[in-house]
């Protein structure tokens, strides 16, 4: 099943790329690779998941925030390449979790994004990944994720 068809089956609507809050762009293509800037957990209704996972938010809420970030990343990717069916491989994620030094479940949080990517792309969605804790993130967002994707012409 194509990625676009899978999105419809999952009932996911992709947002348009968010306007950058600085001097950068949401995504850059060089050759067959697309590098997506860090995205935060902005929901369809514009709400933003904020706070530290483990103290302000549960791991489950962090997981859902990471899933929201993945939807945003896919929206920016589609804006750049036109169709998610052009994705040949999700290459790498860097998942950053806003948390205290005593929190150690960053991988479980970032699984929200990883699981969604595999749901959309199947085996092409399996990727290399880092899941790290951060003392703080911009605007106190709960999760920020960068992504690298290989695309076909």
Backbone bond lengths (Angstrom), bond angles and torsions (degrees), N, CA, C in turn:
res aa  C-N    CA-C-N  psi(-1)  N-CA   C-N-CA  omega(-1)  CA-C   N-CA-C  phi
1 X - - - 1.446 - - 1.535 108.68 -
2 X 1.329 116.33 139.02 1.462 120.28 -178.85 1.531 110.23 -69.76
3 X 1.319 115.10 158.45 1.463 120.24 178.85 1.526 110.85 -63.47
4 X 1.313 116.86 -39.56 1.466 120.53 179.80 1.535 110.48 -64.11
5 X 1.335 117.08 -41.73 1.463 120.78 177.89 1.527 110.73 -66.56
6 X 1.309 116.25 -38.43 1.465 120.69 179.79 1.536 110.77 -64.38
7 X 1.340 116.57 -39.38 1.471 120.15 176.55 1.523 110.87 -58.17
8 X 1.330 115.40 -45.41 1.468 119.61 179.25 1.524 110.65 -62.99
9 X 1.325 116.50 -42.82 1.463 120.87 179.35 1.529 111.22 -61.08
10 X 1.323 116.57 -36.78 1.465 121.72 179.57 1.531 112.11 -80.06
11 X 1.325 116.40 -9.12 1.463 120.53 -179.52 1.514 113.45 71.90
12 X 1.328 116.61 29.02 1.464 120.65 -178.02 1.521 111.13 -95.74
13 X 1.318 115.71 128.49 1.462 122.10 172.66 1.513 107.14 -105.01
14 X 1.322 116.14 127.00 1.456 119.86 -178.39 1.521 110.26 -87.73
15 X 1.321 116.83 135.13 1.461 119.86 176.20 1.527 110.12 -77.48
16 X 1.312 116.12 159.64 1.459 120.18 170.72 1.526 108.01 -71.17
17 X 1.309 116.15 160.53 1.469 120.21 177.07 1.514 110.16 -55.50
18 X 1.312 115.45 135.91 1.461 120.17 176.45 1.527 109.08 -74.20
19 X 1.306 116.11 147.88 1.459 120.22 176.32 1.526 109.08 -67.73
20 X 1.317 117.63 131.93 1.464 120.13 178.48 1.528 111.42 -61.17
21 X 1.333 116.30 148.85 1.454 121.51 178.10 1.534 111.06 -99.85
22 X 1.320 115.67 15.94 1.456 121.53 179.92 1.515 109.49 -160.78
23 X 1.295 115.82 -164.19 1.461 122.58 -176.95 1.531 110.66 -90.31
24 X 1.330 115.72 71.29 1.459 122.96 178.67 1.522 108.27 -156.33
25 X 1.327 116.66 175.13 1.465 122.03 177.82 1.525 108.82 -120.57
26 X 1.345 117.67 156.59 1.467 120.33 -178.19 1.529 114.04 -64.58
27 X 1.345 116.44 -31.09 1.467 119.56 -177.11 1.519 109.67 -154.80
28 X 1.334 114.84 147.73 1.465 121.89 177.82 1.520 108.01 -132.46
29 X 1.329 115.04 131.63 1.465 119.78 174.31 1.513 109.14 -104.31
30 X 1.336 115.72 132.53 1.446 122.07 172.35 1.520 106.32 -134.25
31 X 1.323 116.76 115.79 1.458 120.55 -173.96 1.521 109.32 62.23
32 X 1.319 116.26 -127.87 1.467 121.00 -179.86 1.522 112.72 -99.62
33 X 1.325 117.51 12.09 1.457 120.53 178.00 1.524 110.65 -109.40
34 X 1.334 114.92 140.46 1.461 121.53 173.18 1.524 107.24 -117.38
35 X 1.336 115.26 126.50 1.459 122.66 177.18 1.524 106.94 -105.50
36 X 1.327 115.70 118.63 1.462 120.56 179.85 1.521 109.65 -101.01
37 X 1.324 115.23 129.62 1.464 121.71 177.35 1.517 109.99 -61.61
38 X 1.309 115.43 163.50 1.457 120.16 176.41 1.516 111.38 -58.81
39 X 1.321 116.13 130.06 1.460 123.98 177.85 1.516 108.91 -115.18
40 X 1.328 115.54 149.60 1.455 121.09 177.85 1.520 111.60 -109.58
41 X 1.336 116.59 174.61 1.466 122.61 -174.98 1.531 113.04 -85.19
42 X 1.337 115.80 79.72 1.460 121.78 178.44 1.527 107.86 -102.90
43 X 1.323 116.25 116.01 1.459 121.59 -178.07 1.518 112.63 -75.08
44 X 1.344 115.70 170.83 1.466 121.74 179.30 1.520 112.15 -55.65
45 X 1.316 116.78 -34.12 1.456 121.26 -177.37 1.535 112.46 -89.00
46 X 1.330 116.55 6.20 1.458 121.18 178.01 1.516 114.82 88.41
47 X 1.333 117.21 -4.32 1.462 118.71 177.50 1.521 109.83 -71.26
48 X 1.315 115.24 150.36 1.459 121.47 -177.52 1.524 108.44 -121.23
49 X 1.336 116.58 130.27 1.466 121.14 175.88 1.526 107.98 -76.03
50 X 1.332 115.79 115.56 1.458 120.62 -178.63 1.527 110.49 -122.69
51 X 1.315 114.73 162.27 1.454 121.13 176.58 1.509 112.57 110.13
52 X 1.309 114.81 173.33 1.464 121.67 -179.50 1.521 110.03 -91.02
53 X 1.328 114.99 128.26 1.457 120.40 176.25 1.530 107.29 -72.02
54 X 1.312 115.28 133.43 1.459 120.68 -178.54 1.513 112.38 104.32
55 X 1.330 117.06 -25.07 1.472 119.43 175.83 1.528 110.74 -123.30
56 X 1.331 118.08 -51.34 1.466 121.01 178.07 1.528 112.07 -88.29
57 X 1.316 115.87 -30.96 1.470 122.48 -177.42 1.523 109.41 -127.98
58 X 1.326 116.27 148.86 1.464 120.90 175.33 1.528 109.97 -79.15
59 X 1.305 116.53 167.28 1.461 121.03 174.57 1.528 109.77 -58.62
60 X 1.330 116.73 -39.72 1.468 120.75 -179.77 1.525 111.05 -64.23
61 X 1.324 117.34 -40.03 1.461 120.26 176.74 1.528 110.81 -67.45
62 X 1.322 116.97 -36.33 1.459 121.09 174.85 1.516 111.48 -63.90
63 X 1.337 116.46 -41.37 1.469 122.47 177.06 1.534 109.57 -57.96
64 X 1.325 116.51 -46.91 1.471 120.88 179.76 1.529 110.71 -64.86
65 X 1.331 117.25 -37.60 1.466 120.65 176.88 1.527 110.56 -62.94
66 X 1.328 116.95 -41.72 1.469 120.80 178.40 1.529 110.73 -64.43
67 X 1.300 117.09 -36.37 1.470 121.21 176.80 1.536 110.04 -63.62
68 X 1.327 116.51 -42.22 1.472 120.95 177.59 1.525 110.18 -61.91
69 X 1.319 116.76 -40.55 1.463 120.57 177.95 1.531 109.97 -61.27
70 X 1.325 117.48 -43.02 1.461 120.74 179.92 1.528 111.24 -60.30
71 X 1.311 117.21 -40.00 1.475 120.92 177.30 1.528 109.63 -61.65
72 X 1.317 117.14 -42.73 1.459 120.77 177.35 1.519 112.84 -63.79
73 X 1.330 116.39 -41.09 1.463 120.35 176.43 1.527 110.78 -60.52
74 X 1.322 116.46 -43.22 1.463 120.22 179.00 1.530 111.28 -64.19
75 X 1.332 117.18 -36.09 1.460 120.51 176.46 1.522 111.52 -62.56
76 X 1.324 116.93 -45.28 1.468 120.65 178.44 1.525 111.05 -65.47
77 X 1.319 116.19 -39.12 1.464 120.46 178.64 1.529 110.51 -63.26
78 X 1.318 116.47 -46.52 1.468 120.03 -179.81 1.526 110.96 -63.54
79 X 1.326 117.51 -39.25 1.462 120.28 176.74 1.525 111.37 -57.11
80 X 1.316 116.45 -37.09 1.468 120.64 -176.86 1.520 112.52 -79.94
81 X 1.339 117.81 -42.99 1.474 119.82 -171.88 1.525 113.97 -104.28
82 X 1.332 118.15 -10.00 1.463 121.17 175.46 1.508 115.90 94.00
83 X 1.314 118.25 -40.79 1.467 122.37 -179.44 1.520 109.79 -149.51
84 X 1.320 115.99 135.80 1.468 119.70 177.76 1.524 111.57 -71.45
85 X 1.310 117.54 -11.28 1.461 119.96 175.83 1.523 111.85 -69.03
86 X 1.328 118.06 -11.46 1.468 122.33 176.56 1.528 112.37 -81.46
87 X 1.331 117.42 -7.91 1.468 120.53 -179.06 1.521 109.40 -72.64
88 X 1.327 115.89 123.43 1.466 119.22 175.62 1.526 111.30 -97.96
89 X 1.353 116.68 -20.47 1.469 119.20 179.45 1.518 110.19 -171.43
90 X 1.317 116.96 133.96 1.455 120.72 164.71 1.522 104.74 -81.81
91 X 1.309 116.93 119.28 1.466 121.46 -171.65 1.525 112.11 -89.17
92 X 1.345 117.28 -49.67 1.468 119.35 -170.17 1.516 110.86 -155.83
93 X 1.326 115.41 141.27 1.459 122.87 170.09 1.517 108.89 -118.97
94 X 1.316 115.48 142.56 1.460 121.66 166.24 1.513 105.23 -118.01
95 X 1.323 116.11 109.37 1.453 121.90 -178.94 1.512 110.73 -105.06
96 X 1.329 115.83 124.27 1.459 122.25 -179.07 1.525 108.90 -114.62
97 X 1.317 116.10 127.48 1.461 122.28 -176.73 1.525 109.09 -113.34
98 X 1.318 116.35 126.63 1.465 122.55 175.91 1.536 106.92 -74.56
99 X 1.339 116.79 113.30 1.468 119.56 -175.24 1.526 110.70 -158.75
100 X 1.308 114.38 166.93 1.464 121.04 175.17 1.529 109.56 -81.97
101 X 1.325 115.27 165.50 1.466 121.43 -178.53 1.524 112.81 -62.08
102 X 1.312 118.45 -21.38 1.466 121.04 -178.08 1.529 113.12 -88.68
103 X 1.343 118.32 1.72 1.462 122.19 -179.12 1.527 109.22 -92.91
104 X 1.344 116.53 131.07 1.464 120.32 -175.39 1.520 113.99 -127.59
105 X 1.326 118.67 11.64 1.464 121.36 -175.75 1.528 113.20 -104.05
106 X 1.321 117.40 31.67 1.461 120.50 179.67 1.537 112.52 -55.19
107 X 1.347 119.77 -40.99 1.466 118.59 179.33 1.531 113.31 -59.99
108 X 1.337 117.43 -37.55 1.462 119.95 179.45 1.527 110.97 -65.97
109 X 1.310 117.03 -33.88 1.459 121.06 177.53 1.533 110.29 -67.75
110 X 1.314 117.24 -51.32 1.467 121.79 -176.16 1.530 111.38 -68.90
111 X 1.328 117.04 -17.86 1.471 119.35 173.16 1.527 111.76 -55.46
112 X 1.336 118.09 -26.91 1.462 120.28 177.71 1.520 111.35 -56.82
113 X 1.321 117.00 -43.62 1.469 121.24 177.55 1.522 110.92 -73.14
114 X 1.327 116.58 -46.62 1.470 120.07 -177.74 1.520 111.48 -60.34
115 X 1.328 117.02 -44.01 1.463 120.59 -179.62 1.527 111.13 -62.24
116 X 1.336 117.25 -41.47 1.457 120.15 179.69 1.526 111.29 -64.75
117 X 1.321 117.32 -41.84 1.464 120.28 -179.83 1.520 111.62 -62.84
118 X 1.318 117.09 -37.96 1.472 120.02 177.12 1.527 110.11 -70.61
119 X 1.330 117.71 -35.60 1.469 120.26 175.84 1.529 111.18 -61.26
120 X 1.322 116.57 -40.18 1.471 120.86 -176.88 1.521 111.76 -78.61
121 X 1.326 117.90 -43.84 1.457 121.42 -171.04 1.529 114.66 -107.04
122 X 1.314 119.04 -4.54 1.463 120.19 -175.52 1.516 109.93 65.17
123 X 1.328 117.05 -140.95 1.467 121.04 -178.44 1.525 112.65 -60.77
124 X 1.337 118.43 -27.51 1.465 121.21 177.90 1.530 111.22 -67.30
125 X 1.318 116.33 -16.21 1.450 120.83 179.78 1.516 113.89 -88.16
126 X 1.343 117.58 -9.39 1.469 120.51 178.15 1.521 108.92 -73.99
127 X 1.313 116.49 134.22 1.453 120.84 -167.13 1.521 111.64 -144.48
128 X 1.329 114.71 163.07 1.460 120.99 167.83 1.526 106.70 -75.04
129 X 1.340 116.74 153.74 1.459 117.60 -174.20 1.514 111.96 -156.77
130 X 1.322 114.45 147.99 1.459 122.37 166.55 1.515 106.86 -122.34
131 X 1.327 116.45 137.95 1.470 122.45 176.56 1.516 106.24 -128.53
132 X 1.327 115.89 110.87 1.458 119.92 -172.90 1.525 110.97 -127.39
133 X 1.318 115.23 156.52 1.455 121.68 176.28 1.518 110.39 -94.55
134 X 1.320 114.94 144.10 1.466 121.75 179.03 1.526 108.57 -125.94
135 X 1.313 115.60 143.05 1.454 121.16 176.79 1.528 111.46 -63.79
136 X 1.315 116.62 -34.36 1.456 121.91 175.72 1.514 109.05 -158.27
137 X 1.328 115.37 159.54 1.461 122.33 175.98 1.521 107.64 -131.57
138 X 1.338 117.98 158.77 1.460 120.27 -178.32 1.533 111.93 -53.39
139 X 1.323 115.88 138.52 1.471 122.98 176.78 1.531 112.59 59.43
140 X 1.332 116.68 17.67 1.461 122.89 -179.39 1.536 112.70 63.52
141 X 1.348 117.58 25.32 1.468 119.25 177.98 1.519 109.66 -63.70
142 X 1.329 115.36 150.65 1.468 121.10 -175.86 1.520 112.44 -74.82
143 X 1.330 116.29 -34.44 1.469 121.43 -174.00 1.526 109.03 -145.22
144 X 1.318 116.81 141.61 1.464 122.42 170.60 1.516 107.15 -132.65
145 X 1.335 116.36 136.43 1.470 120.50 -177.59 1.515 110.05 -134.78
146 X 1.336 115.55 135.78 1.459 123.93 170.27 1.522 107.75 -106.39
147 X 1.348 117.00 154.07 1.461 119.43 -179.16 1.527 110.22 -143.02
148 X 1.315 115.97 144.90 1.459 123.20 172.19 1.525 107.25 -119.43
149 X 1.329 116.13 131.05 1.460 121.78 -175.93 1.522 109.59 -131.52
150 X 1.320 117.10 140.30 1.458 121.85 172.12 1.522 108.14 -95.99
151 X 1.323 116.62 135.00 1.461 121.72 -178.35 1.524 110.25 -125.91
152 X 1.335 114.18 157.22 1.457 121.86 175.07 1.516 108.74 -93.98
153 X 1.312 116.73 156.08 1.483 120.36 176.17 1.509 110.68 -73.81
